[in-house]
Amino acid sequence: MVAMGVGDALGAGFEYVDPGIVKKYNTLEMYHSHPRWNIPPGHYTDDTQMAIALAEFMLSGQPVTTLNLADAFVRQFKADPRAGYAGGFYELLQECADGFDLLKRIQPHSTKSGGAMRAGVCGLLPSIAATIDRAMWQASVTHATHFGMAAAAASALLVWQCRQGISREDLHDIIERNCSLPGISWRHSWDKPVGASGTESVRAALTAIKEHNTLSGVLKACIAFTGDVDTVAAIAMPAAALHPGIEQDLPQHLIDNLENGEFGLDYLRELDHRLLTTFAPTES
């Protein structure tokens, strides 16, 4: 979760900005303010907040019901309202009193990246089947489309495979077999600006991990795509941080300067500990 928060917070300053700005300032030297959006440097966005809600729900021992998960999403937002959400969904979360209200009012027909950006924690589950099932289910609360749920499954499988130490060159194989989509090839490297769809963000994240063997290299590659880069980094960084073949060389100043309020750096470190202790790795 720390790696996710750092990637999300760094990417937040570059999301959909001019490619020239990305090329000039994508150095990992510091966090940047977005030229238009009011997100303070070093603060993460909705990507990490929704992943936190999902993680806390998985750790809670509550029955796995859509209502309980929707409650978790609303509760985390109410505890820490922050920028980064799509305008309509932000307003909906502000207006909803609880998960029941959210489920009653939401129209979950999106193919965008909201289900995939938070799905990585599902990759800590013990098997491919459990990972896919949980990732697609949680996505269905907000992104109940074939593309939206398959992108979430692919995002979670990326984490599952990295934790298992599967060769970076082979990461696409399990995703290709389990997340097949018409017109989508998980094998082909992504080399364009990243749009709003979940499949584009996951394909870019997969490419960044396959082509770089350091965590700093993965992060720079995520930003370099341009477009929805905070989401690309939010998907790639938790997976890359677990791969034994990727050097964990994230600049210390990015960690130290990540926000550290109630749900900031110290909280994310403690959440990492709880997740990795509760969901111990198993044999593939």
LINPECOR-V671027 format. One record per backbone hydrogen bond with DSSP energy under -1.0 kcal/mol. CO is the residue of the C=O (numbers start at 1). NH is the residue of the N-H. E is the energy in kcal/mol with one decimal. If there is no record, write none. Layout:
BEGIN
CO,NH,E
CO,NH,E
END
This chain:
BEGIN
1,5,-2.8
2,6,-2.5
3,7,-2.4
4,8,-3.0
5,9,-2.6
6,10,-2.7
7,11,-2.6
8,12,-1.8
10,13,-1.1
11,14,-1.7
14,17,-1.7
18,21,-1.0
18,22,-1.7
19,23,-2.7
20,24,-1.8
21,25,-2.4
22,26,-1.8
25,27,-2.3
37,39,-1.9
40,43,-1.7
42,259,-2.7
45,49,-1.9
46,50,-2.8
47,51,-1.6
48,52,-2.5
49,53,-2.0
50,54,-2.2
51,55,-2.8
52,56,-3.0
53,57,-2.0
54,58,-2.4
55,59,-1.9
56,60,-1.1
63,65,-1.9
65,69,-2.0
66,70,-2.6
67,71,-2.5
68,72,-1.8
69,73,-2.2
70,74,-2.2
71,75,-2.9
72,76,-2.3
73,77,-1.8
74,78,-2.6
75,79,-1.9
76,80,-1.1
86,90,-2.8
87,91,-2.1
88,92,-1.9
89,93,-2.5
90,94,-2.0
91,95,-1.9
92,96,-2.1
98,102,-1.9
99,103,-2.8
100,104,-1.9
101,105,-1.4
102,106,-2.6
107,109,-1.9
108,144,-2.0
111,198,-1.9
113,117,-2.8
116,119,-1.0
119,122,-2.0
120,123,-2.1
121,124,-1.7
122,125,-1.6
127,131,-2.2
128,132,-2.7
129,133,-2.6
130,134,-2.4
131,135,-2.3
132,136,-2.6
133,137,-2.1
134,138,-2.6
135,139,-1.7
136,140,-1.6
139,142,-1.4
139,143,-3.9
143,145,-2.2
145,149,-2.7
146,150,-2.2
147,151,-2.1
148,152,-1.3
149,153,-2.2
150,154,-2.4
151,155,-2.3
152,156,-2.3
153,157,-2.5
154,158,-1.7
155,159,-1.2
156,160,-2.5
157,161,-2.7
158,162,-2.0
159,163,-2.4
160,164,-1.4
161,166,-2.1
167,170,-1.7
168,171,-1.1
170,173,-1.6
172,176,-3.2
173,177,-2.2
174,178,-1.8
175,179,-2.4
181,184,-1.9
194,228,-2.2
196,113,-1.4
197,201,-1.6
198,202,-2.3
199,203,-2.5
200,204,-2.3
201,205,-2.3
202,206,-2.8
203,207,-2.1
204,208,-2.4
205,209,-2.0
206,210,-2.4
207,211,-2.0
213,247,-2.8
214,218,-2.2
215,219,-2.3
216,220,-2.4
217,221,-2.1
218,222,-2.2
219,223,-1.9
220,224,-2.3
223,226,-1.3
226,194,-2.5
227,16,-2.5
227,229,-2.3
228,232,-1.5
229,233,-2.5
230,234,-2.1
231,235,-1.7
232,236,-2.7
233,237,-2.6
236,240,-2.9
237,241,-2.3
239,242,-1.5
243,246,-1.6
247,215,-3.0
247,249,-1.7
251,254,-1.0
251,255,-1.2
252,256,-3.1
253,257,-1.8
255,258,-1.3
259,265,-2.4
261,264,-1.8
264,268,-2.7
265,269,-2.5
266,270,-2.1
267,271,-2.5
268,272,-2.5
269,273,-2.1
270,274,-2.3
271,275,-2.6
272,276,-2.7
273,277,-1.8
274,278,-2.4
275,279,-2.8
END
